[in-house]
């Protein structure tokens, strides 16, 4: 695979993530009831962190009764925390490996 092709795929991937990040707050705010409360714990990939942090902030503004925490422990660390129930959502920049679950 040529360097230009890899660069193009990387840009397309980042553009896709950005578009999801921009669209998600609008879709979430329309789909949730007004009286939400509790905590949502998210952890994992540092690559995904900036988008997740922005979405978490927007979600928190729209749902003042919900505390959203976003951490960074890497994709593998996020999977580990998720599979033992420490987090509700795992940020990942790759698919989970068979050795990382069950």
PyMOL commands that set and color helices and strands:
alter all, ss='L'
color gray80, all
select helices_A, chain A and resi 3-31+46-62+74-83+98-100
alter helices_A, ss='H'
color red, helices_A
select strands_A, chain A and resi 38-44+66-70+89-91
alter strands_A, ss='S'
color yellow, strands_A
deselect
rebuild
show_as cartoon
